[in-house]
Amino acid sequence: MRVFLDTNVLVSGFATRGLSADVVRLLLAEHELLTGEVVLDETCRVLTEKFGVPEEKADEIEGLLRQRHVEPGPDTGSPVEVRDPDDEIVLASAIAAGAEILVTGDKDLLDVADQVDALRIITPRTSWEEVR
């Protein structure tokens, strides 16, 4: 399964223990993990600035994720309007990457899930229940 992870899932997956960490590990091991340049940039920034992760560790995480598919900035916009314009870029990146599923905890993206035909938008909890 081709699964695109949003920043909040990646940050939680690498900086904390719990469900998101389990989801990230499972997807890395058993599925095709996808992300985007925009998500990687934000993930590294949040890890270092908000979670105090040393820059060297953030670079290791980025290197690990770059071994997977990293979608460049999208050429086209989002198929639906999302409350936060930054989330439109995430959605457009997931679609451009050919993701089947976008895993996010972002309420703005989850709120438009029923408006997007190109992929399913689900929470980490739903992802865990479906892919384990």
C-alpha positions in Angstrom: 0.0 0.0 0.0 1.3 3.5 -0.9 0.9 5.7 2.2 1.8 9.4 2.5 2.5 10.7 6.0 1.9 14.2 7.1 4.2 16.2 9.3 2.3 15.7 12.5 2.5 11.9 12.1 6.2 11.9 11.3 7.0 14.3 14.1 5.0 12.2 16.6 6.4 9.0 15.2 10.0 10.1 15.6 9.9 12.3 18.7 7.4 10.5 21.0 6.3 7.1 21.9 2.9 5.8 21.2 0.5 5.2 18.3 2.2 7.4 15.7 5.6 5.8 16.4 4.0 2.4 16.0 2.4 3.5 12.7 5.6 4.9 11.3 7.6 1.8 12.2 4.9 -0.5 10.7 4.7 1.5 7.5 8.4 1.7 7.1 8.7 -2.1 7.5 5.7 -3.3 5.5 4.3 -0.7 3.1 5.5 1.9 0.6 6.0 5.1 2.6 5.7 8.4 0.8 6.2 12.0 1.8 6.9 15.3 0.2 9.6 18.0 0.2 7.3 20.4 2.0 6.5 17.8 4.7 10.2 16.9 5.1 11.2 20.6 5.5 8.5 21.1 8.1 9.2 17.9 9.9 12.9 18.8 10.4 12.0 22.3 11.5 9.4 21.1 14.0 11.7 18.4 15.4 14.6 20.8 16.0 12.7 24.0 17.0 9.7 22.6 18.9 10.9 19.3 20.2 14.6 20.1 20.7 15.8 17.2 18.7 19.5 17.7 17.9 20.1 18.8 14.3 22.3 15.7 13.6 19.4 13.4 14.7 16.9 15.4 12.5 19.3 14.9 9.6 19.4 11.2 10.3 15.6 11.1 10.2 15.5 13.1 7.0 18.1 10.7 5.4 16.0 7.7 6.4 12.9 9.2 4.9 14.8 10.2 1.7 15.4 6.5 1.1 11.7 6.4 0.3 9.7 8.3 -2.2 9.8 12.1 -1.6 7.5 14.0 -3.9 8.8 17.4 -5.0 6.6 20.4 -4.7 3.4 19.8 -6.6 2.9 21.2 -10.1 -0.9 21.4 -9.6 -3.0 22.7 -6.8 -5.3 20.8 -4.4 -8.5 19.4 -5.9 -10.4 20.9 -2.9 -10.1 24.0 -0.8 -8.6 23.4 2.6 -9.0 25.9 5.5 -5.2 26.1 5.9 -3.4 26.8 2.5 -0.3 25.0 3.7 -2.4 21.8 3.9 -3.5 22.2 0.3 0.2 21.7 -0.7 0.3 18.5 1.5 -2.8 17.2 -0.2 -1.6 18.0 -3.7 1.8 16.4 -2.9 0.1 13.2 -1.7 -2.1 13.0 -4.8 0.9 13.7 -7.1 2.9 11.0 -5.4 0.2 8.5 -6.2 -0.6 7.8 -2.6 -3.6 5.6 -1.8 -3.8 6.9 1.7 -2.9 10.1 3.5 -2.3 9.6 7.2 -2.7 12.8 9.2 -3.9 14.1 12.5 -4.6 17.5 10.9 -8.3 18.4 11.4 -8.3 20.6 8.3 -7.3 17.7 6.1 -9.6 15.3 7.8 -12.5 17.7 7.4 -12.2 17.4 3.6 -11.7 13.7 3.4 -15.1 13.0 1.9 -14.5 15.6 -0.8 -11.3 13.9 -2.2 -11.7 11.0 -4.6 -8.1 10.6 -5.4 -7.1 9.1 -2.0 -8.3 8.3 1.5 -7.5 10.7 4.3 -7.4 8.9 7.6 -6.1 9.3 11.2 -3.1 7.4 12.6 -5.6 5.4 14.7 -7.6 4.3 11.6 -4.3 3.6 9.8 -3.1 1.4 12.6 -6.3 -0.6 12.8 -6.3 -1.2 9.0 -2.7 -2.0 8.2 -1.5 -4.0 11.2 
